[in-house]
Amino acid sequence: METTKVRALGDAELRDETRKIAEQLFRIRFQLKLGQNEGVKKLRELKKDVARFKTIERERALGIRGTATAVAPATKGRKAAKEAS
């Protein structure tokens, strides 16, 4: 699932989707242990989805959702600082 779609989900929906993906991940891992190698690509995809969901949950918990990181303005060199004063 794309990050923009995940961010559009509410908190309850996000937890619900995380639970569903975790269950799918468990099932695919179980199938791989039984020798069914059809889900390797799906396994990678689900692992990334779980990480994406947990990252967004953590962002919301910390209150940093949607805030851009501010870049400090460039400082003037010594010569320019002396001239300004």
C-alpha atoms as one frame of an Amber mdcrd trajectory, in Angstrom:
protein
   0.000   0.000   0.000   1.291   3.460  -0.814   2.336   5.803   1.958  -0.194
   8.467   0.976  -3.026   5.963   1.284  -1.734   4.764   4.654  -1.510   8.323
   5.969  -5.140   8.901   4.926  -6.336   6.093   7.218  -7.664   6.839  10.679
  -5.988   5.485  13.801  -8.410   2.571  14.226  -8.193   1.661  10.542  -4.401
   1.820  10.703  -4.297  -0.609  13.642  -6.770  -2.877  11.884  -4.743  -2.946
   8.661  -1.534  -3.550  10.615  -3.131  -6.556  12.298  -4.356  -7.939   8.970
  -0.946  -7.573   7.348   0.753  -9.203  10.340  -1.600 -12.192   9.997  -0.849
 -12.484   6.276   2.854 -12.304   7.021   2.523 -15.130   9.546   0.645 -17.297
   7.053   3.194 -16.745   4.291   6.100 -17.510   6.631   4.316 -20.688   7.692
   3.795 -21.704   4.052   7.463 -21.085   3.284   8.456 -23.375   6.153   6.216
 -26.056   4.694   8.080 -25.799   1.411   5.706 -23.709  -0.654   8.034 -21.125
  -2.195   5.377 -19.165  -4.050   5.204 -16.275  -1.571   8.750 -14.922  -1.500
   7.892 -11.716  -3.349   4.725 -11.256  -1.308   6.742 -11.800   1.882   9.105
  -8.943   1.028   6.200  -6.696   0.130   4.372  -7.426   3.389   7.475  -6.817
   5.489   7.829  -3.390   3.906   4.130  -2.684   4.489   4.425  -3.607   8.168
   7.408  -1.272   8.534   5.532   1.508   6.724   2.479   1.120   8.973   4.549
   1.050  12.157   6.489   4.120  11.073   3.308   6.087  10.502   1.869   4.888
  13.828   5.033   6.074  15.562   4.934   9.431  13.785   1.402   9.942  15.012
   2.332   8.926  18.549   5.171  11.457  18.589   3.071  14.142  16.934   5.401
  14.685  13.992   2.958  13.754  11.262   2.989  16.224   8.432   5.664  18.491
   9.822   8.548  19.195   7.526  12.019  19.352   8.938  13.276  22.889   8.980
  16.624  23.573   7.412  18.789  26.077   9.252  19.708  29.090   7.153  23.265
  29.215   5.947  25.573  31.146   8.225  27.635  33.972   6.895  31.368  33.618
   6.619  33.763  35.526   8.903  34.431  38.206   6.363  30.743  38.850   5.712
  30.027  38.842   9.441  32.732  41.440  10.096  31.440  43.675   7.315  27.901
  43.472   8.672  28.939  44.622  12.152
